[in-house]
Amino acid sequence: MVATGAGRRTPAVTTHDRDQAVGGAPAASPDSTAPGQPGGRSLVCRIAASVEELNAHYSVRETSFVRHQGLFAGSDVDDFDRDPRTMHLVAVCEPTGEVAGAVRCYVRDDGVWFGGRLVVSQAFRASKLKVAPALVRAAEEHVRATGATTFLAYIQCRYVKLFEHIGWVRIGGEVEYAGTPHQLMRPGWSDEPDGVAETASLGGSPPADLRAAGG
Ligand SMILES: CC(C)(COP(=O)(O)OP(=O)(O)OC[C@H]1O[C@@H](n2cnc3c(N)ncnc32)[C@H](O)[C@@H]1OP(=O)(O)O)[C@@H](O)C(=O)NCCC(=O)NCCS
């Protein structure tokens, strides 16, 4: 059985396709539930609140990481997904209820949180809804709400600029995984723990966290 956030209190972040609220704009309150604008779509990012949303989270991940990119054979689900502390976020497009994207956040036993498996479904890429920045911001807010001070992610190098655009900074050098270069990064508010940068700059065999990061 895969852990689900269903039933957990789910602070949500809402954006709209008319006001372009994400991408450098101040973060909304984690409890923001602003109503949609007439005739416009809005996006709500939250921890999957039902089995259907959790299945959609896994489905958009599988489409990209297993089927399109071939980073994983068969399934990209791993032990971090079965950890009850892991948060599985979805971006839900209203009023249709479509799941436009996903990201997960998991915590190591030393208290360091990692984001990973960020994905936006094809139909919502480069959308005015700014799905990727909205998901990253929601992930940051959920992790910060736990009291965490360290949040990291291994980012595919082709997306480093995207993350820099939304306030993330590089740690160390590139590492190679499944033939794909990755870069360890953190949001501006996160600590940079001793040792992580050294691990990331080694290159060669990927660190354990990278094996689970999947972008
Ligand atoms: C990574 C991903 C989630 C980004 O989603 P997206 O919808 O393409 O991103 P957006 O179009 O909303 O881009 C957000 C901003 O980043 C910028 N951006 C996006 N990709 C960029 C790139 N490669 N280089 C520079 N800037 C980039 C956009 O211009 C946009 O800036 P703006 O707000 O000023 O317009 C999406 O491409 C995806 O799902 N990829 C496949 C899964 C994957 O490989 N994930 C690994 C992530 S490390």
The ligand as an ORCA input file, in Angstrom:
! r2SCAN-3c Opt
* xyz 0 1
  C      10.448     20.577    -15.698
  C       8.990     20.881    -15.973
  C       8.204     20.435    -14.747
  C       8.815     22.392    -16.190
  O       7.461     22.650    -16.448
  P       7.061     23.705    -17.563
  O       5.597     23.795    -17.643
  O       7.802     23.302    -18.802
  O       7.658     25.022    -16.955
  P       7.123     26.499    -17.218
  O       6.872     26.658    -18.678
  O       5.998     26.781    -16.297
  O       8.386     27.339    -16.817
  C       8.439     28.135    -15.673
  C       9.429     29.232    -15.900
  O      10.728     28.657    -16.073
  C      11.233     29.008    -17.361
  N      11.862     27.821    -17.917
  C      11.285     26.625    -18.143
  N      12.200     25.769    -18.625
  C      13.351     26.470    -18.724
  C      14.651     26.154    -19.168
  N      14.983     24.944    -19.618
  N      15.597     27.130    -19.131
  C      15.294     28.357    -18.678
  N      14.080     28.720    -18.219
  C      13.122     27.778    -18.262
  C      10.037     29.391    -18.191
  O      10.396     30.319    -19.204
  C       9.154     30.028    -17.159
  O       9.595     31.369    -16.906
  P       8.539     32.576    -16.812
  O       7.780     32.323    -15.525
  O       9.379     33.809    -16.765
  O       7.690     32.459    -18.032
  C       8.468     20.152    -17.230
  O       9.208     20.567    -18.356
  C       8.470     18.652    -17.120
  O       7.526     18.056    -16.586
  N       9.536     17.981    -17.599
  C       9.590     16.528    -17.592
  C       9.808     15.987    -16.204
  C      11.221     16.253    -15.741
  O      12.167     15.992    -16.433
  N      11.339     16.732    -14.519
  C      12.631     16.951    -13.953
  C      12.653     18.283    -13.260
  S      14.240     18.521    -12.493
*
